[in-house]
Amino acid sequence: MSSTSERWTVLGGSFLAYMFDALELAILALALPHIREDLGLSLAEGGLLATATLIGIGVSSITLGRIADRYGRKRALMMSLAVFGMFTTAIAAAPGFWTILLLRFLSGLGLGGVWSAVSAYVVETWPQRLRGRATCFALSSSPVGGLLAAVLAPALLPDWRMLFFVSGLGAVLPLLVVGFAFDESKEWIAHRRLPVRAAEKGGPRQVFDRALLRVTLFGTLLATFALIGWWGTSTWLPTFLGADHGLSVSEIATFMIVLNLGNFAGCNVSGYLADRHGHRRVVATALLGSGVLLAVTVTQSPGAFLLGSVAAFGICTSFFGLFGGYLAGLFPTEVRATGAGLCFNVGRGVSACAPFLLGSLASAGSLGTGLLVCAGFFLLAATTLIGLPPTAVTRAVAPRVAPARGGT
C-alpha cells in the first residue's frame, strides 16, 4: 500500500484533474444560449454540440482505458488532460458551427480518459476500508468544476469564446501537478511485473470473458441510463430556468451554484455511507432520489421551494462520485481502467443522444416534458443494480499470485 503522503498527493491531484474535466463540460450548458444567439442555431443544433462531446468521450472509452492499463495511470491521465485542454482552448478561434462541433468531439476524446485514470489511481492508492470516501472525494470535484463554471460564466458571458479559452487553458495546472508530483501506481507496477501478465493474454477482451461479462453489461447499462438522465438535465436545465421561469443569467448561476454545492456535499456523505453499508444500496438511493426530486423541481414555480428542490436534487446526483469506486472496484487490476472506463464512458457516449433529443422534444413540445423523461431514466438506472454485486469492496483488488480473471 502506498505511503500516506503519496495517497494524499494522488487524492489532491486527482481532485484537481477531474475538477477541470468537469469545468470544461459545464461551461457549454451555460454558454449555449449565447452560442445559439450568435450563430443562429436551433435548439436541436445546440444540443448537437453537447452530443458531439459525449460521442468523443464514448469513442475514447476503450483506447484511453487500454493506455492506462498497459502503459500506466500517469501517462494516460496526462495525455487526457493535454488533449481536452488544447481543443477546448481552440474553440475561442473557431469560425463557425461545424468547426466548433469538430472541436467538441476532439475535446471529448481527452475528457473520456480522466475519469477512468483518476478512479483507478485512487482505488489502487488508498486502503480498502477508505476507498469509497476517497474516490467520492476525488470525483466530488465535478460539482466544484460546475461551481467554478457558474462563477466564470457571469464574469465572461456573453463572450463565450473567452469562456472556452480560459477554461481550456486552466487544464495546464492539473497537467503540471500530475507530471511533477505523481508517482505511477505501485499496484499497477507490481502487476506488470508478474511472470505472466493478463494484459498480454487477453487485453480489453477480458472484460467480455465469462467471469466479467455480467459486470460489464450491467455496469454499462447502469451508467448509460443514469447519464442519459444527467446530460439531458444538465444541458438544458439552465435554459429551462430562463425560458420557462424567466430567470436572469445571474439568477440561473445562483441555481447552478446551489445544485453543485448540493452535489459536493452529497458525494462526500455518500462515500462514507458506501464504506459502511455497501455501494449498491447507496447508489440505488441516490438514483431513486434523483428521479423523484427532478420531477419535483420541474413542476415547481420560482421561489425558495424551487431552490430547495434543486439543492436536494444536487445531493442525490452523488451517484457520479459513487460510480468511481464502485465500477473500478468490480474489475481486477489488469483491466481496471479499461473495464470501469468502458462502462462509464460508453454510458457517456450513448447518452450523447440525450441533449439532442431533448432539444428536439423541446422544439415540438416543452423542455419541462423532456426533463420529466430524464427523471424516468434515473429511476430506470436504479433497476439495473439488480444485476450487480451489492458492494465493490470484496472485488477491489486483484490477487497478487496470478493474473485475476474476475476478482476475488
Secondary structure, 3 states (H helix, E strand, C coil): CCCHHHHHHHHHHHHHHHHHHHHHHHHHHHHHHHHHHHHCCCHHHHHHHHHHHHHHHHHHHHHHHHHHHHHCHHHHHHHHHHHHHHHHHHHHHCCCHHHHHHHHHHHHHHHHHHHHHHHHHHHHHCCHHHHHHHHHHHHCHHHHHHHHHHHHHHHHCCCHHHHHHHHHHCCHHHHHHHHHHCCCCHHHHHHHCCCCCHHHHCHHHHHHCHHHHHHHHHHHHHHHHHHHHHHHHHHHHHHHHHHCCCCCHHHHHHHHHHHHHHHHHHHHHHHHHHHHHCHHHHHHHHHHHHHHHHHHHHCCCCCHHHHHHHHHHHHHCCHHHHHHHHHHHCCCHHHHHHHHHHHHHHHHHHCCHHHHHHHHHHHHCCHHHHHHHHHHHHHHHHHHHHHCCCCCHHHCCCCCCCCCCCCC
